[in-house]
Amino acid sequence: MSESLKWQKSSYSGGGGPNCVELARRTDTTLIRESDDPHVVLTTTRTGLAAFIAGAKAGDFDHLTR
């Protein structure tokens, strides 16, 4: 991952604290990382990310935050 990526923080992450989720795009791949451990990067497709976001909006993962 030597190319320069433009990382975008979630508006729900708050200021610059350790709970920031960041995303970047590389061609047809979306990269996801936590700002407190930027060397660990997950990758997914746009379709995969869209499915995850739809599930999150539908509350499919709410039980994981309780």
Long-range contacts (C-beta under 8 A, 24 or more apart in sequence): 1-31, 1-41, 5-31, 7-33, 9-35, 23-49
